[in-house]
Amino acid sequence: MSVHTFAQKASELSFELGNGLTFDYNDGNYVFNIGGFMQPYFQYQQLNDASTFNRLSVRNAFITLSEKAKKEKMGFVLRANFAESFPLMDAYITYEPWDFLIFSFGQRQNFGNNRELLFLENKLRFGQRNMISTSFAETGREFGIFAEGEFSFNDFIIKPQVAITSGDGRNSFGSSSTDIDKGGMRYAGRLDIYPLGLFTKGNDEIAADFVKEDELKILIGAAYSVNYGASNRVGEGHGDFFFYDENSNEALPNYWKQYFDILVKWKGISLMGEFVNSSADGLTGLYIDPSAVTHLQNGEISAFLSVGQGYNIELGYVLPKDFAIDVSYGRITPEFADESDSILKDTENYRIGLSKFVIDNRFKVQANYSVWSNPILNTSQNTAEIIVQIVF
C-alpha cells in the first residue's frame, strides 16, 4: 500500500549513467537518488628490484542514497563502500536556511584536509589518493557539525567552511560501550577563494577538466585544524597509543595541520598543487609508561604521530577525443629525520597515467605507473595498475 501511494505522488522517474536512479516527486519538491560506482583493478608491484606481487581486486564499490526536500530546506546523504571491512563512509543530514549557508550533521569529509581529500573516490586523477592524502590522513571522514558558506563580490567568490568533529575519524565512538572516544574535539576551518569566478558546476570537485573551461578558472584554498588529544597517527582513530601525566592519568598530545592548495583549469588542462605542514604540542610532562618514569622525548612523538611536511603537484590534459594524460610528483619530509622509528620517511613519488574516457568520468579505463622511493634508505617500490571505473 505504501509503495502504491509513493508511485501516485511520483512525477518523474529517470536513470542516467553517472547520475543514478532519480525519483522526482511532488512537483520537484522532493528528489530521491540512488547511485554509486565500482573500480575493479589489476596491480603489479615490485619491491627493490626483487620481490613482485600481483593483485586482482575491487578497490571501491560505493552505493549512495540521497534526498533533498526543497520546501523543508533539508536533505541527507548515506554512502557506503562495500569493498571495505567497515563500509560506512558518509551519513549526514543537511539544512540550508539560506542559499549562501549550509549546515551538516553526521559523518562526512572534513574541510580541514587537503584538496584531494575533498574529492570523492571516483573523482581522483589516479586510481589511488596521493601521498599527502595517505600520509597525513586516511579517508578524511569524521563525525561532527559542519557549516559551509558562499559569498559573492561580482566574479570574486569566497567560501568559508568550519567543522567541529570528534577528532577520532569514522565511527569514532567505537564498536561497544567500552570503546569510547578519546581526547578532545578537532576544530577545523577552510577558506576557498575563486578570484575569476566559479567553475562550471561540479568542476571544482574533480581533478580533471572534463568540462574544458572556456575561461581560466582558479581556486585557492587554505585549511587549518587542531585535534586536541590525538591517539592515532593522523587523528582518525583512537586508542592506538597512550601517554600519561605525573599522576599516571591518561594524557594525549595535540595534533596540528595546515594545508595550502591551488586548482587551475582551462580548456582541458588541469593543475593542482598541495602543501601540508603538521606538528604536535602539549608534549611537556608526558610519560610513555603508566608508572610515570620514562619521559617522552621531543623527537619520539614522530613514532606516534605523522609530523612533518609534504607537497604534491599534479598536471593533466584531457585531449579532444577524451583521451587523457596525467603526471604528478610528491615529496614527504619528516619533522625529525634522525628518528629511525618515525612514521613518516623521506619519500618521493612519481606517477603517470593514461586514460580513455568512454563517457567522460562515468566510464573510463586507466593505466597508471608509479614509483615510490626513499633516497636515504635507497629503497623503492614500482607499481603498475589497470583500472576500470563505472559510475551508475
PyMOL commands that set and color helices and strands:
alter all, ss='L'
color gray80, all
select helices_A, chain A and resi 2-9+115-118+121-123+131-136+298-303+360-362
alter helices_A, ss='H'
color red, helices_A
select strands_A, chain A and resi 10-16+20-25+30-47+51-69+74-81+88-98+101-109+141-149+151-153+156-165+186-194+217-228+243-244+250-251+254-266+269-281+308-318+323-334+347-359+363-374+379-391
alter strands_A, ss='S'
color yellow, strands_A
deselect
rebuild
show_as cartoon
